[in-house]
Amino acid sequence: MKTKRLFLICLISLFMITPGFAQSDDVSGALTYRVETFGSAASGNNTPFWLVSNRYGVVPLDAGNGYLKAGVFHSGAFAKSFYWGAGLDLAATVPRYRNVYIQQAYAEIGFQALLLSMGSRERYTSLWDKRLSSGDMVLSPNARPIPEINLSFPRFTVVPYTKGWLQVKGDFAVGRSFDTAYLEHSVNEKQTWNKNTRWHHKSAYFRIKDTGNGFPLSLSAGFQHWAQWGGESTNPSIGRQPQSLKDFVRVVLGKEGGEGSTLSDRINVLGNHYGSYDFKVSFAQEDWAAHVCHQRYFEDKSGMEFQNGNDGLWGLQIDLKTFPWIRKMVVEYLETRNQTGPFHFIEFDHDLHPGIGGGADNYYNNGEYTTGVSYFNRGLGSPLLPSPEYNTDGSPGFLNNRVSALHMGLEGSITPLIDYRILLSDMRSWGRHGRPFLERKDSTSGLLEISCRRPELPGWLFTGSFAADRGAVYARSIGFGLTVSKRGLLSF
């Protein structure tokens, strides 16, 4: 009943808000708005996987849900080569602990290609396709954005004196989790976890490409490095984690912890570190393009030295620019079974036992940061490694991180005003090295999405979704969703 009431309120609010706004697709240097309402129903206890995943954490997992989002945004230029932007995006969601919250709140200022941003913003910097990929293994659009200070070259920028052939992009950021109240409400009382976790991440990518479009082949490569650090553990034997400026430098450089850190952090590195090497080769013609991508995920030195087998994300993307029925298709294979083996056979004394060592990498999990690589219990990386919110016993962390999955994405247009998107994922799961499933669990999840625009209703978009899960990982569920959104210019 609460869901139906909220969905009705959302629709009424959407129709009441829009008449006072101008309608335009040109948002440069203007104050714009976005209003969106969503509602869904499902046959199972949970909303089907692809109705929940890669939506910036807005759609609740519990079946029978809805939300209303309303945001105001501005971007513009001033002086010479300077520009600025700001945004505020509010969400009201049911069912959820604390139903109304801030989804985005940020301000940013830029000079030429350099951008300084502060606050929580829905970012996407991955080499993988945002709408069709199963998700970047390090940072996908699966969880709510973490508030941070971020200095970046957000887009590939030409390096001087390279005749346009070399471009770079990257970022450097520090942030903090604000999900303490949520975790107090959702995590099992017998479990320990960290409050107010700090985050650091950085990335650097280069691309070799003929910007004059005279040569069809291009190569992109780079890395991502993320770390959880600081905060305070609810485990009294761990307590407050080191979080001074000196400790931050240790985290940035990947150095071992100092005084006050745990034994593990003094032997290895301070905090929980992970990341990836990313590669993309593209071949572009006038009416089509093909891209081959690979992401090599790592949690420690053994992974960084490619000792974790075939673990990573592999993909092929085809763009058909002049064929509207199939504009783009993606095929991916995800593998996380190796993790440098099941045993951490050189756990402490690397001087006594020289060599690579490692093992039992336990992707997305950590001994001190027991909620793992998640925010509000939703995984930051690939959603194909089920998030902690799927844990029925209220335990933190990722209980199922050894998976093998085949994924396909497809999008195109049925008519000039009707678009579609299809996602299909088939997954095999083995649990974790430390706690494997007694039997392998299989699951298949799919999504069919139809979006419609009307010329007499500029700025409006109507989207219907049908999704289904079957198998032992997410259980059997069939669900339907409806999204109505409106965007345009604010006029006074």
C-alpha positions as CSV (number, residue, x, y, z in Angstrom):
1,M,0.0,0.0,0.0
2,K,2.9,2.4,0.8
3,T,4.4,1.7,-2.5
4,K,1.2,2.5,-4.4
5,R,0.7,5.7,-2.4
6,L,4.2,6.9,-3.1
7,F,4.0,6.0,-6.8
8,L,0.7,8.0,-7.1
9,I,2.3,11.0,-5.3
10,C,5.3,10.8,-7.7
11,L,3.1,10.9,-10.7
12,I,1.0,13.8,-9.4
13,S,4.2,15.7,-8.4
14,L,5.7,15.2,-11.8
15,F,2.7,16.7,-13.6
16,M,2.5,19.6,-11.2
17,I,6.1,20.6,-11.4
18,T,6.7,20.7,-15.1
19,P,4.4,23.5,-16.4
20,G,6.6,26.2,-14.9
21,F,9.7,25.1,-16.8
22,A,10.9,25.8,-20.3
23,Q,11.7,22.9,-22.5
24,S,14.9,22.6,-24.4
25,D,17.6,20.0,-25.2
26,D,20.3,22.7,-25.1
27,V,21.6,22.7,-21.5
28,S,24.9,24.6,-22.1
29,G,25.3,27.5,-19.7
30,A,21.7,27.1,-18.4
31,L,19.9,26.1,-15.3
32,T,18.3,22.7,-16.0
33,Y,16.0,20.3,-14.1
34,R,15.4,16.6,-14.2
35,V,12.4,14.9,-12.5
36,E,11.9,11.1,-12.6
37,T,9.5,8.7,-11.0
38,F,9.7,4.9,-11.0
39,G,7.6,2.1,-9.6
40,S,7.9,-1.7,-9.9
41,A,6.3,-4.9,-8.8
42,A,7.8,-8.4,-8.6
43,S,6.6,-12.0,-8.0
44,G,9.4,-12.8,-5.5
45,N,10.7,-11.1,-2.4
46,N,13.4,-9.3,-4.3
47,T,13.2,-7.0,-7.3
48,P,14.8,-8.8,-10.3
49,F,18.6,-8.3,-10.7
50,W,18.6,-6.0,-13.7
51,L,15.9,-3.7,-12.4
52,V,18.1,-3.1,-9.4
53,S,21.7,-3.1,-10.7
54,N,23.7,-0.3,-12.2
55,R,21.2,2.4,-11.3
56,Y,23.3,4.3,-8.8
57,G,21.7,2.5,-5.9
58,V,18.4,4.2,-6.2
59,V,16.1,1.2,-6.8
60,P,15.6,-0.8,-3.5
61,L,16.2,-4.5,-3.5
62,D,12.9,-5.3,-1.8
63,A,10.1,-6.1,-4.2
64,G,7.2,-3.6,-4.7
65,N,9.1,-0.3,-4.6
66,G,9.1,3.2,-6.1
67,Y,10.9,6.4,-6.0
68,L,10.7,10.1,-7.0
69,K,13.9,12.0,-7.9
70,A,14.0,15.7,-8.6
71,G,17.2,17.5,-9.4
72,V,18.4,21.0,-10.5
73,F,21.8,21.4,-12.3
74,H,23.8,24.2,-13.8
75,S,27.0,24.5,-15.9
76,G,28.4,27.5,-17.5
77,A,31.6,29.4,-18.4
78,F,33.1,32.6,-17.0
79,A,36.3,34.6,-17.7
80,K,38.7,32.9,-20.2
81,S,38.8,29.1,-20.2
82,F,37.1,28.9,-16.8
83,Y,33.8,27.1,-16.2
84,W,31.8,25.9,-13.2
85,G,28.9,23.6,-12.4
86,A,26.7,22.6,-9.5
87,G,23.9,20.2,-8.8
88,L,21.4,19.0,-6.2
89,D,19.4,15.8,-6.7
90,L,16.9,14.6,-4.0
91,A,15.3,11.2,-3.9
92,A,12.3,9.8,-2.0
93,T,12.2,6.0,-2.0
94,V,10.1,3.2,-0.5
95,P,10.7,0.7,1.0
96,R,14.0,2.0,2.5
97,Y,15.5,3.0,5.8
98,R,15.1,6.8,5.9
99,N,13.1,7.3,2.8
100,V,14.2,10.8,1.8
101,Y,17.9,11.5,1.1
102,I,20.3,13.5,-1.0
103,Q,21.5,11.5,-4.1
104,Q,23.7,14.2,-5.5
105,A,25.0,17.4,-4.2
106,Y,28.1,18.9,-5.7
107,A,29.9,22.0,-6.9
108,E,32.8,22.1,-9.4
109,I,35.1,24.6,-11.1
110,G,37.3,23.9,-14.1
111,F,40.1,25.5,-16.1
112,Q,40.5,24.2,-19.7
113,A,40.7,20.4,-19.3
114,L,41.2,20.4,-15.5
115,L,38.2,20.0,-13.1
116,L,38.0,20.2,-9.4
117,S,34.8,18.7,-8.0
118,M,33.5,18.5,-4.4
119,G,30.5,16.5,-3.2
120,S,28.6,13.4,-4.2
121,R,28.1,13.1,-8.0
122,E,27.1,10.2,-10.2
123,R,30.4,9.8,-12.2
124,Y,31.2,7.4,-15.0
125,T,34.8,7.3,-16.2
126,S,35.1,3.6,-17.2
127,L,36.2,2.4,-20.7
128,W,33.2,0.1,-20.7
129,D,29.8,1.0,-22.1
130,K,27.6,2.4,-19.4
131,R,24.2,1.2,-20.6
132,L,25.1,-2.3,-21.9
133,S,28.1,-3.5,-19.9
134,S,27.7,-5.8,-16.9
135,G,29.7,-3.3,-15.0
136,D,33.3,-2.1,-14.4
137,M,34.9,-4.3,-11.8
138,V,36.3,-1.4,-9.8
139,L,33.6,1.3,-10.2
140,S,30.4,0.7,-12.0
141,P,27.1,2.8,-11.7
142,N,25.8,0.2,-9.2
143,A,26.0,2.1,-5.8
144,R,25.2,5.6,-4.6
145,P,28.0,8.1,-5.2
146,I,30.5,8.6,-2.4
147,P,31.0,12.2,-1.3
148,E,34.5,13.2,-2.3
149,I,37.0,15.9,-3.4
150,N,38.1,15.0,-6.9
151,L,40.7,16.6,-9.1
152,S,40.6,15.3,-12.6
153,F,41.1,15.4,-16.4
154,P,37.6,13.9,-16.9
155,R,37.9,13.5,-20.7
156,F,40.7,12.4,-22.9
157,T,42.8,15.5,-23.6
158,V,45.4,16.0,-26.3
159,V,49.0,16.1,-25.0
160,P,50.9,19.0,-26.5
161,Y,53.6,18.4,-29.1
162,T,52.1,14.9,-30.1
163,K,50.3,16.2,-33.2
164,G,47.0,15.1,-31.6
165,W,48.0,11.4,-31.4
166,L,48.3,11.1,-27.6
167,Q,45.5,11.9,-25.2
168,V,45.3,11.4,-21.4
169,K,42.7,11.5,-18.7
170,G,42.7,10.6,-15.0
171,D,41.7,11.7,-11.5
172,F,42.9,11.9,-7.9
173,A,40.3,11.8,-5.1
174,V,39.6,11.4,-1.4
175,G,36.2,10.8,0.1
176,R,34.3,9.4,3.1
177,S,31.4,7.1,3.6
178,F,28.2,8.4,5.2
179,D,26.3,5.2,5.7
180,T,26.9,4.6,9.4
181,A,23.3,5.0,10.4
182,Y,22.2,2.7,7.6
183,L,24.7,0.0,8.6
184,E,23.7,0.2,12.3
185,H,20.2,-0.6,11.1
186,S,21.0,-3.3,8.6
187,V,24.1,-5.3,9.8
188,N,23.7,-8.2,12.2
189,E,24.5,-7.2,15.8
190,K,27.0,-10.1,16.1
191,Q,29.1,-8.7,13.2
192,T,31.7,-6.0,13.4
193,W,32.2,-3.3,10.7
194,N,33.8,0.2,10.2
195,K,32.1,3.5,10.7
196,N,33.0,6.6,8.6
197,T,35.3,4.8,6.3
198,R,37.7,7.0,4.3
199,W,38.3,6.4,0.6
200,H,41.1,7.3,-1.8
201,H,41.2,6.6,-5.5
202,K,43.2,7.6,-8.5
203,S,43.4,6.6,-12.1
204,A,45.5,7.4,-15.2
205,Y,44.7,6.5,-18.8
206,F,46.4,7.2,-22.1
207,R,45.0,6.8,-25.6
208,I,46.8,6.7,-28.9
209,K,44.4,7.9,-31.6
210,D,44.5,9.9,-34.7
211,T,42.2,12.8,-33.7
212,G,42.1,13.8,-37.4
213,N,40.3,10.4,-38.0
214,G,42.8,9.5,-40.8
215,F,43.8,6.2,-39.1
216,P,41.1,3.8,-37.9
217,L,42.9,2.0,-35.1
218,S,43.3,3.4,-31.5
219,L,44.6,2.0,-28.2
220,S,43.5,3.0,-24.7
221,A,45.3,1.7,-21.5
222,G,45.5,2.7,-17.9
223,F,44.9,1.7,-14.3
224,Q,42.6,2.4,-11.3
225,H,43.7,2.3,-7.7
226,W,41.2,2.4,-4.8
227,A,41.7,2.1,-1.1
228,Q,39.5,2.0,2.0
229,W,41.2,3.4,5.1
230,G,40.6,5.3,8.4
231,G,37.3,5.2,10.2
232,E,36.5,3.3,13.4
233,S,35.9,-0.4,13.8
234,T,33.0,-1.6,16.0
235,N,35.5,-4.3,17.0
236,P,37.0,-2.9,20.2
237,S,40.3,-4.8,19.6
238,I,40.7,-2.7,16.4
239,G,39.0,0.5,17.3
240,R,39.9,3.8,15.5
241,Q,42.0,3.3,12.4
242,P,45.0,5.5,11.6
243,Q,43.8,8.6,9.6
244,S,46.4,11.3,9.9
245,L,47.9,13.2,7.0
246,K,51.0,11.0,7.3
247,D,48.7,7.9,7.1
248,F,47.0,9.3,4.0
249,V,50.4,9.6,2.3
250,R,51.0,5.9,3.2
251,V,47.7,5.0,1.6
252,V,48.3,7.0,-1.6
253,L,51.8,5.4,-2.0
254,G,50.6,1.9,-1.0
255,K,53.0,1.7,2.0
256,E,52.7,-0.4,5.2
257,G,51.0,1.1,8.2
258,G,52.7,2.8,11.1
259,E,51.9,3.1,14.8
260,G,48.3,2.4,15.7
261,S,47.6,0.2,12.6
262,T,46.8,-3.5,12.8
263,L,49.4,-6.2,12.5
264,S,48.2,-7.1,9.0
265,D,48.4,-3.4,7.8
266,R,51.9,-3.1,9.3
267,I,53.1,-6.2,7.4
268,N,51.3,-5.5,4.1
269,V,49.9,-2.0,3.3
270,L,47.7,0.4,5.3
271,G,44.0,0.0,4.5
272,N,42.2,-2.2,1.9
273,H,43.6,-1.7,-1.6
274,Y,42.4,-2.9,-4.9
275,G,42.3,-1.8,-8.5
276,S,42.7,-2.8,-12.2
277,Y,44.7,-2.5,-15.4
278,D,42.4,-1.5,-18.2
279,F,42.9,-2.0,-22.0
280,K,40.8,-1.1,-25.0
281,V,41.6,-1.5,-28.7
282,S,39.2,0.2,-31.2
283,F,38.8,0.0,-34.9
284,A,36.5,2.7,-36.3
285,Q,35.0,3.2,-39.8
286,E,32.5,5.8,-41.0
287,D,29.4,3.7,-40.3
288,W,30.7,1.1,-37.8
289,A,33.2,0.5,-35.1
290,A,34.5,-2.4,-33.0
291,H,36.1,-2.4,-29.6
292,V,37.9,-5.2,-27.7
293,C,38.3,-4.5,-24.0
294,H,40.0,-6.3,-21.0
295,Q,40.0,-5.4,-17.4
296,R,42.6,-7.1,-15.2
297,Y,41.4,-6.9,-11.6
298,F,43.8,-7.1,-8.6
299,E,43.6,-7.0,-4.8
300,D,47.3,-7.3,-3.9
301,K,50.8,-7.7,-5.4
302,S,50.1,-11.2,-6.8
303,G,47.2,-9.9,-8.8
304,M,49.2,-6.8,-9.9
305,E,51.8,-9.3,-11.2
306,F,49.2,-11.2,-13.2
307,Q,49.3,-14.3,-11.0
308,N,45.5,-14.6,-10.7
309,G,44.9,-16.7,-13.8
310,N,42.3,-15.4,-16.2
311,D,40.5,-13.3,-13.6
312,G,39.0,-10.2,-15.1
313,L,36.4,-8.8,-17.5
314,W,36.7,-9.5,-21.2
315,G,34.5,-7.9,-23.8
316,L,33.6,-7.1,-27.4
317,Q,31.5,-4.1,-28.4
318,I,30.1,-3.4,-31.9
319,D,28.7,0.0,-32.9
320,L,26.5,0.2,-36.0
321,K,26.1,3.9,-36.5
322,T,23.7,3.7,-39.6
323,F,21.7,0.6,-38.6
324,P,19.0,1.9,-36.2
325,W,17.5,-1.5,-35.4
326,I,20.8,-2.6,-33.7
327,R,22.8,0.5,-32.8
328,K,25.2,-1.2,-30.3
329,M,25.8,-4.7,-28.9
330,V,28.2,-5.9,-26.2
331,V,29.3,-9.4,-25.3
332,E,31.3,-9.9,-22.1
333,Y,32.9,-12.7,-20.1
334,L,33.6,-12.3,-16.3
335,E,36.0,-14.6,-14.4
336,T,36.9,-14.3,-10.7
337,R,37.5,-17.9,-9.7
338,N,41.3,-18.0,-9.4
339,Q,42.1,-15.2,-6.9
340,T,45.7,-16.5,-6.9
341,G,44.6,-19.7,-5.4
342,P,42.8,-20.7,-2.2
343,F,45.7,-20.3,0.3
344,H,47.6,-17.3,1.5
345,F,50.8,-19.4,1.7
346,I,53.1,-16.6,2.5
347,E,51.1,-14.7,5.1
348,F,53.6,-12.8,7.1
349,D,57.4,-13.2,6.6
350,H,58.2,-12.2,3.0
351,D,61.9,-12.0,3.8
352,L,61.9,-15.6,5.0
353,H,59.8,-16.8,2.1
354,P,60.9,-14.7,-1.0
355,G,58.8,-14.7,-4.1
356,I,55.4,-13.5,-5.2
357,G,53.4,-15.4,-2.5
358,G,49.8,-14.1,-2.0
359,G,46.7,-16.2,-2.6
360,A,43.2,-16.2,-1.2
361,D,42.7,-12.7,-2.5
362,N,39.0,-12.8,-1.5
363,Y,37.8,-10.2,-4.0
364,Y,35.8,-7.2,-2.6
365,N,36.4,-8.4,1.0
366,N,38.7,-7.3,3.8
367,G,39.4,-8.4,7.4
368,E,39.2,-4.9,8.9
369,Y,36.7,-3.4,6.5
370,T,34.2,-6.2,6.7
371,T,31.4,-4.5,4.7
372,G,33.8,-4.9,1.7
373,V,33.9,-2.7,-1.4
374,S,30.4,-1.4,-0.9
375,Y,28.4,1.7,0.0
376,F,25.0,1.5,1.7
377,N,25.5,-2.3,1.3
378,R,25.5,-2.0,-2.6
379,G,28.7,-3.2,-4.3
380,L,30.8,-0.5,-6.0
381,G,32.2,-2.8,-8.6
382,S,30.6,-5.5,-10.8
383,P,27.1,-6.3,-9.6
384,L,27.6,-9.9,-10.8
385,L,29.4,-10.4,-7.5
386,P,26.3,-10.2,-5.4
387,S,26.2,-7.2,-3.0
388,P,26.1,-7.5,0.8
389,E,22.4,-6.5,0.8
390,Y,21.6,-9.9,-0.7
391,N,22.9,-11.6,2.6
392,T,19.8,-12.8,4.3
393,D,21.4,-13.1,7.7
394,G,22.5,-9.4,7.9
395,S,26.2,-10.3,7.6
396,P,28.5,-7.8,5.9
397,G,30.8,-8.5,3.0
398,F,30.6,-10.5,-0.2
399,L,29.6,-14.1,0.4
400,N,29.8,-15.1,-3.3
401,N,32.8,-13.7,-5.1
402,R,34.0,-16.7,-7.2
403,V,31.9,-16.4,-10.3
404,S,32.0,-17.1,-14.0
405,A,29.5,-15.2,-16.1
406,L,28.6,-14.6,-19.7
407,H,26.8,-11.3,-20.4
408,M,25.1,-9.7,-23.5
409,G,23.7,-6.2,-24.0
410,L,21.9,-4.9,-27.0
411,E,20.2,-1.6,-27.9
412,G,18.5,0.0,-30.9
413,S,15.4,1.7,-32.2
414,I,12.1,0.0,-33.2
415,T,10.9,3.4,-34.7
416,P,12.4,6.9,-34.5
417,L,10.5,7.4,-31.3
418,I,10.7,4.0,-29.6
419,D,14.0,2.6,-28.3
420,Y,14.8,-0.7,-26.7
421,R,17.5,-2.2,-24.5
422,I,18.2,-5.9,-23.7
423,L,20.5,-7.3,-21.0
424,L,21.1,-11.0,-20.4
425,S,23.5,-12.5,-17.9
426,D,24.2,-16.2,-17.2
427,M,26.3,-16.8,-14.1
428,R,27.9,-19.8,-12.3
429,S,28.9,-19.3,-8.7
430,W,31.1,-21.2,-6.2
431,G,30.9,-19.0,-3.1
432,R,34.3,-18.0,-1.6
433,H,37.6,-19.9,-1.3
434,G,37.3,-19.9,2.5
435,R,33.6,-20.9,2.5
436,P,32.7,-22.6,-0.8
437,F,29.2,-23.7,-1.7
438,L,28.6,-27.4,-1.3
439,E,27.2,-27.4,-4.9
440,R,27.7,-24.9,-7.7
441,K,24.9,-22.3,-8.0
442,D,23.7,-21.1,-11.4
443,S,21.5,-18.2,-12.2
444,T,20.2,-16.3,-15.3
445,S,18.9,-12.7,-15.3
446,G,17.4,-10.7,-18.1
447,L,15.9,-7.3,-18.9
448,L,13.8,-5.9,-21.7
449,E,13.4,-2.2,-21.7
450,I,11.2,-0.1,-24.0
451,S,11.5,3.7,-24.1
452,C,9.1,6.0,-25.8
453,R,9.2,9.7,-26.7
454,R,6.4,11.9,-28.1
455,P,7.0,14.9,-30.3
456,E,4.1,16.8,-28.7
457,L,5.7,16.2,-25.3
458,P,9.3,17.5,-25.5
459,G,11.6,16.5,-22.7
460,W,9.3,13.6,-21.6
461,L,10.5,10.0,-21.6
462,F,8.3,6.9,-20.8
463,T,10.1,3.6,-20.1
464,G,8.6,0.2,-19.4
465,S,10.8,-2.6,-18.1
466,F,10.3,-6.4,-17.8
467,A,13.0,-8.3,-15.9
468,A,13.3,-11.9,-14.7
469,D,15.6,-14.1,-12.6
470,R,15.8,-17.8,-12.4
471,G,18.2,-20.1,-10.6
472,A,19.8,-20.5,-7.2
473,V,21.7,-17.3,-6.8
474,Y,18.9,-14.7,-7.0
475,A,15.9,-17.1,-6.9
476,R,13.0,-17.1,-9.3
477,S,11.4,-13.7,-9.7
478,I,9.5,-11.8,-12.5
479,G,9.1,-8.1,-12.3
480,F,7.8,-5.0,-14.1
481,G,8.8,-1.4,-13.9
482,L,7.6,1.9,-15.2
483,T,9.7,5.1,-15.3
484,V,8.4,8.5,-16.3
485,S,11.0,11.3,-16.6
486,K,11.0,15.0,-17.6
487,R,13.9,17.3,-18.2
488,G,14.4,20.8,-19.6
489,L,15.4,24.4,-18.8
490,L,14.2,26.3,-15.8
491,S,12.6,29.6,-16.7
492,F,11.7,32.5,-14.4
